[in-house]
Amino acid sequence: MRVLSGIQPTGRPHWGNYFGAIRQYIDLQDEDESYYFVANLHALTTVRDARLLAGYTLDAAIDLVALGLDPNRATLFVQSDVPEVSELCWLLLTGTPMGLLERCHAYKDKKAKGLNADAGLFTYPVLMAADILAYDADIVPVGDDQIQHIEVARDLAQSFNHHFGQTFTLPKAKILDSSAKVPGTDGEKMSKSYNNTLEIFEDSKAQRKKIMRIMTDSRPMEEPKEPTGDHLFQLYSLVATPDEIASMAALYQRGGFGYGEVKKALADAAERYFGLARERRAELASQPDKVREILADGASRARKKAGQVLARAKQACGLT
């Protein structure tokens, strides 16, 4: 079974990115083959600063390795280092109906808000399809909001196969655990758009201050509280041990505590949980050339596979 996933380099990862997706991606690296790429071509639709994009791209690779992606067990590379994908994207574009792209969420949502949508955003799902099909991916882990893109990839693959013969593997979506949705510091879904994030690699003191400012209700200290649905307890449950979670739940139900006590426990648990990853990241950041070597090796392996698929597609449609 071959697994593929991509991470857009558009800023530093927060808890929502990790628990909602990255951790689950990394758990799949022990499949027969796993490909993970930093999607810098996709990021061009939103990041228009060359130095910023280059920095985000290297940072994203460092973050993934620090969080547990093992380059010896999975192929890690940068999207633009595999030009075969861009060529494959054109082959798919030539047979992509305009109506299919007009129905895609990202384009529709932007148009509905009266914002300008460029060709990059409009054809984004086709490049994503090329990302998937180039490696004969069987499984693509995605959130609920990305299922449509896997369906587009399947539609384009089936259409190509229909016209030119069996060429592409049809991928299947693996839906990420929806229970891993992470509340932000205001109780809403954690998102950079809402400015309510807790970053994985931010300074511990800065994060502790941010945690101590998390919004809570005004119920009196002595009143028992139901932990289920409480966003402070939800955050604590992500980084604490099972025994710690059980003790905290009992404290909520007993009452007689202040939220400041919970926030301190949350900050302590977060430091322990991400401590090793932060140490690894600091070490990797001091050796950027080592990270670039990892990415170059990954790109070499990825190009070998993508080259095979591209050659197969070109032969099928008469380009060789």
Secondary structure, DSSP 8 states (H G I E B T S, - for coil): -EEEEEE--SS--BHHHIIIIIHHHHHTTTSSEEEEEE-HHHHTTT---HHHHHHHHHHHHHHHHHTT--TTTSEEEEGGG-HHHHHHHHHHHTT--HHHHHTSHHHHHHHHTT----HHHHTHHHHHHHHHHTTT-SEEEE-GGGHHHHHHHHHHHHHHHHHH-S-S---EEEE--GGG--B-TTSSB--GGGT---BTTS-HHHHHHHHHT-------TTS----TT-HHHHHHHHHS-HHHHHHHHHHHHH----HHHHHHHHHHHHHHHHHHHHHHHHHHHT-HHHHHHHHHHHHHHHHHHHHHHHHHHHHHHT--
